[in-house]
Amino acid sequence: MRQGEMAAVIDLNEDVHTLLPLTEHRPIGTLPFAGRYRLLDFPLSAITAADIHSVGLFMPESERSVQDHIRSGAAWNLDLIQGGVFLFPYVATRDYNDQTLRDRYYENYTQFLRGSGSKYTVVMGAKNVANVNLTVILDYHKASDLRITTVYKQLTPERIQPDDWTLSLSEQGTANSVIQAKERSGDPEGAAIPSFMDMYVLATSDLIELLEDAAMHQVFRRLPELLRDYVLANNANAFEYTGYLARIDSIPRYYLANMEMLDDASFQSLLLSNVPILTKSKNEVPSFFAKDATVLNSLLGTGTYIEGTVQDSVIFRNVVVHRDATVEHSVIMQGAKISTGSTVQYAILDKGVVIGPNLNIVGTPEKPIVLRKNQTIFRESELEVDADA
């Protein structure tokens, strides 16, 4: 890829309601993942590997955590004199009658695209966790005379939810529409379904024209809807991705994706593939394991302090598991503490959660218990009250 040939748009305005309470104060893009990463690291790493120098981050309503994670973009080699990361404030609003906000929504995109000087643009979000090679996808796009390229992965029906976006493929392998799985018909029983990865490549001039046309209409439509309609109107290339993929749009899926990182094949496919996954680094002390500690089949971040038992779990930075405490099949985020004698199983503990002594925090694989950021539990009755809420 020639320098400056492609720009990138990352739209972080993704629905957070199905991931509450983990997304009360953060967008999907900054959800912690696999012991040290954020979901936003995966599209940013793909951008860095493809030598893309102009990146437009279109911010969600809860943007503070994005700014804190990105900083100057140095972790992804995007702190450049020309180009770099451009942060655009949240303007997507339900008050679509406000013409000023509507105009600003489209203008932010077109301003960035014109300033990038790029011939092509890739548009993506952060909720699809994958290790994609954007250079290969761009070459695939340029080899065709179609105006837009989409990206998908074939998944078995049991991995598809009714509201998932999928591609409708023609016999020639092109995509003629982007539809939800519940709207599909005619698929052979048990056949793989092309799961759409919310990723498009198209000419920058075509994307600018699409946005300018949308700004002239009375009905407000956000960029994802515009692009889905563009595929329907023009047909699209369909690039098949074959690596690891997880769609993070619900608590069970978020939990499962983290647990899949304990599987060596999934871990290597996502994190040790051709595209290195980069993240903001922190200089911290190594993990400490007491003489009587037991750690089996788990991922642990730096600075952890383990006296008890950790098994089949994902543990982030600076987590403390005290003596005679047990953590199994759980996701424990940064700074959480599990006190002496407590058991945590099938649970997701957000940052800074404190579990008092001699408690049982036990969920199920299908419905893990989720404790919100900085929550403190010293009696099991407190947990029951919160769960009912």
C-alpha positions as CSV (number, residue, x, y, z in Angstrom):
1,M,0.0,0.0,0.0
2,R,1.3,3.4,-0.9
3,Q,1.7,5.9,1.9
4,G,-1.6,7.9,2.4
5,E,-3.5,5.6,0.0
6,M,-6.2,4.7,2.6
7,A,-7.7,6.5,5.5
8,A,-9.7,4.9,8.4
9,V,-12.9,5.8,10.1
10,I,-13.7,4.1,13.4
11,D,-17.2,4.7,14.5
12,L,-17.5,4.2,18.2
13,N,-21.2,5.0,18.4
14,E,-22.2,1.4,19.1
15,D,-25.2,0.3,21.1
16,V,-24.1,-0.2,24.7
17,H,-27.4,-1.1,26.4
18,T,-27.0,-4.9,26.1
19,L,-23.6,-4.7,27.9
20,L,-24.7,-2.8,30.9
21,P,-23.5,-2.3,33.6
22,L,-20.0,-2.7,32.0
23,T,-20.8,0.1,29.6
24,E,-22.3,2.6,32.1
25,H,-19.2,4.8,31.9
26,R,-17.4,3.5,28.8
27,P,-18.3,2.6,25.2
28,I,-17.8,-0.9,23.8
29,G,-14.5,0.2,22.3
30,T,-12.8,0.6,25.6
31,L,-14.1,-2.6,27.2
32,P,-11.1,-4.5,28.7
33,F,-10.2,-7.8,27.0
34,A,-7.9,-10.8,27.4
35,G,-6.0,-9.5,30.5
36,R,-4.4,-6.3,29.0
37,Y,-6.2,-5.1,25.9
38,R,-9.2,-2.8,25.0
39,L,-11.5,-3.7,22.1
40,L,-10.4,-0.6,20.3
41,D,-6.8,-2.0,20.1
42,F,-7.8,-4.4,17.4
43,P,-8.9,-2.0,14.7
44,L,-6.1,0.4,15.7
45,S,-3.6,-2.4,15.3
46,A,-4.9,-3.4,11.9
47,I,-4.6,0.3,10.9
48,T,-1.0,0.5,12.1
49,A,0.0,-2.7,10.3
50,A,-1.5,-1.4,7.1
51,D,0.6,1.8,7.4
52,I,-2.5,4.0,7.4
53,H,-1.6,7.5,8.7
54,S,-5.0,9.2,8.9
55,V,-7.5,7.8,11.4
56,G,-10.8,9.5,12.3
57,L,-12.2,8.4,15.7
58,F,-15.9,9.4,15.9
59,M,-16.6,9.5,19.6
60,P,-19.4,8.0,21.7
61,E,-21.3,9.9,24.3
62,S,-19.1,8.4,27.1
63,E,-15.8,9.5,25.4
64,R,-13.5,10.1,28.4
65,S,-12.2,6.5,28.5
66,V,-11.4,6.7,24.8
67,Q,-9.3,9.9,25.2
68,D,-7.6,8.4,28.2
69,H,-6.7,5.2,26.3
70,I,-5.6,6.9,23.0
71,R,-3.7,9.9,24.3
72,S,-1.4,10.9,21.4
73,G,-1.8,7.6,19.5
74,A,1.9,6.8,20.2
75,A,1.1,3.2,21.2
76,W,0.0,2.5,17.6
77,N,2.7,4.7,16.0
78,L,0.0,7.3,15.1
79,D,1.7,10.4,16.8
80,L,2.7,11.8,13.4
81,I,3.5,15.2,12.1
82,Q,1.2,14.7,9.2
83,G,-1.9,12.6,9.8
84,G,-2.4,10.8,13.0
85,V,-5.5,10.3,15.1
86,F,-8.3,12.8,14.8
87,L,-10.9,12.8,17.6
88,F,-14.4,14.0,16.6
89,P,-16.9,14.8,19.4
90,Y,-20.2,13.0,20.0
91,V,-23.0,14.6,17.9
92,A,-25.3,11.7,17.2
93,T,-28.4,12.6,19.0
94,R,-32.0,11.5,19.1
95,D,-33.1,15.1,18.6
96,Y,-32.8,14.7,14.8
97,N,-34.9,17.8,14.2
98,D,-31.9,19.9,15.3
99,Q,-30.6,20.9,11.8
100,T,-27.3,22.2,13.3
101,L,-26.4,18.9,14.9
102,R,-27.5,17.0,11.9
103,D,-25.3,19.1,9.6
104,R,-22.3,18.8,12.0
105,Y,-22.7,15.0,12.1
106,Y,-22.1,14.7,8.3
107,E,-19.7,17.6,8.2
108,N,-17.3,16.0,10.7
109,Y,-17.0,12.9,8.4
110,T,-16.5,14.9,5.2
111,Q,-14.1,17.3,6.7
112,F,-11.9,14.4,7.9
113,L,-12.1,12.6,4.6
114,R,-11.2,15.6,2.5
115,G,-8.3,16.4,4.8
116,S,-6.9,12.8,4.7
117,G,-6.1,13.1,1.0
118,S,-6.7,9.4,0.7
119,K,-8.0,7.6,-2.4
120,Y,-9.8,4.9,-0.3
121,T,-11.3,4.7,3.2
122,V,-12.0,1.8,5.5
123,V,-15.0,2.2,7.8
124,M,-15.3,-0.1,10.9
125,G,-16.4,-0.2,14.5
126,A,-14.9,-1.9,17.6
127,K,-17.3,-4.6,18.7
128,N,-16.0,-7.2,16.2
129,V,-12.8,-8.6,17.7
130,A,-10.6,-9.9,14.9
131,N,-7.1,-9.8,13.5
132,V,-7.6,-8.4,10.0
133,N,-5.1,-7.5,7.3
134,L,-6.4,-4.3,5.7
135,T,-3.7,-4.3,3.0
136,V,-5.0,-7.6,1.6
137,I,-8.6,-6.4,1.8
138,L,-7.7,-3.2,-0.1
139,D,-5.9,-5.2,-2.8
140,Y,-9.1,-7.4,-3.1
141,H,-11.2,-4.2,-3.5
142,K,-8.9,-2.7,-6.1
143,A,-9.0,-6.0,-8.2
144,S,-12.8,-5.6,-8.7
145,D,-14.9,-3.0,-10.5
146,L,-17.5,-2.9,-7.7
147,R,-17.7,0.3,-5.7
148,I,-17.6,-1.1,-2.2
149,T,-16.2,-4.1,-0.4
150,T,-17.6,-5.8,2.7
151,V,-15.9,-8.2,5.1
152,Y,-17.5,-11.3,6.6
153,K,-16.8,-14.6,8.3
154,Q,-18.7,-17.9,7.9
155,L,-20.1,-19.0,11.2
156,T,-22.2,-22.0,12.2
157,P,-25.9,-21.2,13.0
158,E,-25.5,-21.7,16.7
159,R,-23.0,-18.8,16.8
160,I,-25.5,-16.4,15.2
161,Q,-28.1,-14.4,17.1
162,P,-31.4,-13.2,15.5
163,D,-30.3,-9.5,15.5
164,D,-26.8,-10.1,14.1
165,W,-26.0,-8.5,10.8
166,T,-25.2,-10.9,8.0
167,L,-24.5,-10.8,4.3
168,S,-26.8,-12.0,1.6
169,L,-24.4,-13.5,-1.0
170,S,-25.1,-14.1,-4.7
171,E,-24.0,-17.2,-6.6
172,Q,-21.1,-15.2,-7.8
173,G,-20.0,-14.5,-4.3
174,T,-20.9,-10.8,-4.2
175,A,-23.0,-9.2,-1.4
176,N,-26.3,-7.9,-2.5
177,S,-27.6,-6.8,1.0
178,V,-26.7,-6.5,4.6
179,I,-29.6,-8.1,6.6
180,Q,-30.3,-9.3,10.1
181,A,-30.2,-13.0,10.7
182,K,-33.9,-13.1,11.6
183,E,-34.7,-11.8,8.2
184,R,-32.8,-14.5,6.3
185,S,-34.7,-17.2,4.4
186,G,-33.8,-20.1,2.2
187,D,-30.6,-21.1,3.9
188,P,-30.0,-24.9,3.9
189,E,-30.4,-26.4,7.4
190,G,-27.1,-26.3,9.3
191,A,-25.3,-24.3,6.6
192,A,-22.7,-21.7,7.6
193,I,-24.0,-18.1,7.7
194,P,-21.8,-15.2,6.5
195,S,-21.6,-13.0,9.6
196,F,-21.0,-9.4,8.7
197,M,-18.1,-7.7,10.4
198,D,-19.3,-4.1,10.2
199,M,-16.4,-3.3,7.9
200,Y,-16.4,-1.5,4.5
201,V,-13.8,-0.4,2.0
202,L,-14.7,2.1,-0.7
203,A,-13.4,5.1,-2.6
204,T,-13.1,8.2,-0.4
205,S,-14.8,10.3,-3.1
206,D,-17.8,7.9,-3.1
207,L,-18.1,8.1,0.7
208,I,-18.0,11.9,0.6
209,E,-20.7,11.9,-2.0
210,L,-22.8,9.5,0.0
211,L,-22.6,11.7,3.1
212,E,-23.3,14.9,1.2
213,D,-26.4,13.4,-0.3
214,A,-27.6,12.2,3.1
215,A,-27.2,15.7,4.5
216,M,-29.7,17.0,1.9
217,H,-32.5,14.6,3.0
218,Q,-35.0,15.4,5.7
219,V,-34.7,11.9,7.2
220,F,-31.6,11.6,9.4
221,R,-29.6,8.4,8.8
222,R,-26.4,7.5,10.6
223,L,-23.3,6.3,8.7
224,P,-23.9,2.5,9.3
225,E,-27.4,2.7,7.8
226,L,-26.1,4.7,4.8
227,L,-23.5,2.1,4.1
228,R,-25.9,-0.8,4.4
229,D,-28.2,0.9,1.9
230,Y,-25.2,1.6,-0.4
231,V,-24.5,-2.2,-0.5
232,L,-28.1,-2.9,-1.4
233,A,-28.1,-0.2,-4.2
234,N,-24.7,-1.2,-5.7
235,N,-23.9,-4.8,-4.8
236,A,-20.5,-5.3,-3.1
237,N,-17.4,-7.4,-3.0
238,A,-17.5,-9.9,-0.2
239,F,-14.1,-10.6,1.4
240,E,-14.1,-13.7,3.5
241,Y,-12.1,-13.5,6.7
242,T,-11.0,-16.8,8.1
243,G,-9.3,-16.0,11.5
244,Y,-10.7,-15.7,15.0
245,L,-13.9,-13.5,15.4
246,A,-15.9,-12.6,18.4
247,R,-18.9,-10.2,18.3
248,I,-19.1,-8.3,21.6
249,D,-22.6,-7.1,21.9
250,S,-23.9,-8.8,25.0
251,I,-22.7,-9.9,28.5
252,P,-22.7,-13.7,27.6
253,R,-20.7,-13.0,24.4
254,Y,-18.2,-10.8,26.2
255,Y,-17.7,-13.4,28.8
256,L,-17.4,-16.2,26.2
257,A,-14.8,-14.3,24.1
258,N,-12.6,-13.8,27.2
259,M,-12.9,-17.5,28.1
260,E,-12.0,-18.4,24.5
261,M,-8.6,-16.7,25.0
262,L,-7.7,-19.6,27.4
263,D,-7.9,-21.9,24.4
264,D,-4.5,-22.0,22.7
265,A,-5.8,-22.1,19.1
266,S,-8.1,-19.1,19.6
267,F,-5.4,-17.1,21.5
268,Q,-2.8,-17.6,18.8
269,S,-5.2,-16.9,16.0
270,L,-6.2,-13.6,17.5
271,L,-3.1,-12.3,19.3
272,L,-0.2,-14.1,17.6
273,S,-1.2,-13.8,14.0
274,N,0.3,-11.7,11.2
275,V,-0.9,-8.4,12.6
276,P,0.7,-7.6,16.1
277,I,-1.9,-6.4,18.5
278,L,-0.7,-3.2,20.2
279,T,-2.0,-1.5,23.3
280,K,-1.1,1.3,25.7
281,S,1.8,0.1,27.7
282,K,2.2,0.4,31.5
283,N,5.5,-0.1,33.4
284,E,4.5,-2.2,36.4
285,V,6.0,-4.8,38.6
286,P,5.7,-8.4,37.7
287,S,2.9,-10.6,39.1
288,F,3.6,-12.1,42.6
289,F,2.7,-15.7,43.4
290,A,2.8,-16.8,47.1
291,K,4.3,-20.2,47.9
292,D,0.9,-21.8,48.4
293,A,-0.8,-20.1,45.4
294,T,-2.3,-22.2,42.7
295,V,-2.7,-20.9,39.1
296,L,-4.0,-23.1,36.3
297,N,-5.0,-22.3,32.7
298,S,-5.4,-18.6,33.2
299,L,-4.2,-15.2,31.7
300,L,-2.8,-12.8,34.2
301,G,-1.8,-9.1,33.8
302,T,1.1,-7.5,35.4
303,G,1.1,-6.4,39.1
304,T,-1.2,-9.2,40.3
305,Y,-0.8,-10.5,43.8
306,I,-2.0,-14.1,44.1
307,E,-2.1,-16.0,47.4
308,G,-5.1,-18.2,46.7
309,T,-6.3,-20.3,43.7
310,V,-7.0,-19.0,40.2
311,Q,-8.2,-21.4,37.6
312,D,-9.6,-21.0,34.0
313,S,-9.9,-17.2,34.4
314,V,-8.8,-13.9,32.9
315,I,-7.1,-11.6,35.4
316,F,-6.2,-8.0,34.6
317,R,-3.5,-5.8,36.1
318,N,-3.1,-5.2,39.9
319,V,-5.7,-7.8,41.0
320,V,-5.3,-9.2,44.5
321,V,-6.5,-12.8,45.4
322,H,-6.0,-13.3,49.1
323,R,-5.2,-16.6,50.9
324,D,-7.8,-19.3,50.7
325,A,-9.8,-17.3,48.1
326,T,-10.8,-19.1,44.9
327,V,-11.4,-17.6,41.4
328,E,-12.7,-19.9,38.7
329,H,-14.1,-19.4,35.2
330,S,-14.2,-15.6,35.8
331,V,-13.1,-12.3,34.3
332,I,-11.5,-10.0,37.0
333,M,-10.7,-6.5,35.8
334,Q,-8.0,-4.1,37.0
335,G,-7.6,-3.4,40.7
336,A,-10.2,-5.8,41.9
337,K,-9.7,-7.6,45.3
338,I,-11.0,-11.0,46.5
339,S,-10.7,-11.4,50.2
340,T,-9.7,-14.4,52.3
341,G,-12.0,-17.4,52.1
342,S,-14.2,-16.1,49.3
343,T,-15.2,-18.0,46.1
344,V,-15.8,-16.3,42.8
345,Q,-17.1,-18.5,39.9
346,Y,-18.6,-17.6,36.6
347,A,-18.4,-13.9,37.2
348,I,-17.3,-10.6,35.7
349,L,-15.9,-8.2,38.2
350,D,-15.4,-4.7,36.8
351,K,-12.5,-2.4,37.8
352,G,-12.0,-1.8,41.5
353,V,-14.5,-4.3,42.7
354,V,-13.9,-5.5,46.3
355,I,-15.2,-8.8,47.6
356,G,-15.2,-9.2,51.3
357,P,-14.2,-12.3,53.2
358,N,-16.0,-15.7,53.2
359,L,-18.5,-14.9,50.4
360,N,-19.7,-17.0,47.5
361,I,-20.2,-15.1,44.2
362,V,-21.3,-17.8,41.9
363,G,-23.0,-17.4,38.5
364,T,-23.4,-19.8,35.5
365,P,-21.7,-20.1,32.1
366,E,-24.9,-18.9,30.4
367,K,-25.5,-16.0,32.9
368,P,-22.3,-14.9,34.7
369,I,-22.7,-12.6,37.7
370,V,-21.6,-9.0,36.8
371,L,-20.5,-6.5,39.4
372,R,-20.2,-2.9,38.3
373,K,-17.2,-0.7,38.6
374,N,-15.9,0.0,42.1
375,Q,-18.7,-2.0,43.7
376,T,-18.0,-3.3,47.2
377,I,-19.7,-6.5,48.5
378,F,-19.3,-7.5,52.2
379,R,-22.5,-9.5,52.6
380,E,-24.2,-11.8,50.1
381,S,-27.5,-10.0,50.7
382,E,-25.9,-6.9,49.1
383,L,-25.2,-9.0,46.0
384,E,-28.8,-10.2,45.9
385,V,-30.2,-6.7,46.1
386,D,-28.0,-5.5,43.3
387,A,-28.8,-8.5,41.1
388,D,-32.5,-7.8,41.5
389,A,-31.9,-4.2,40.6
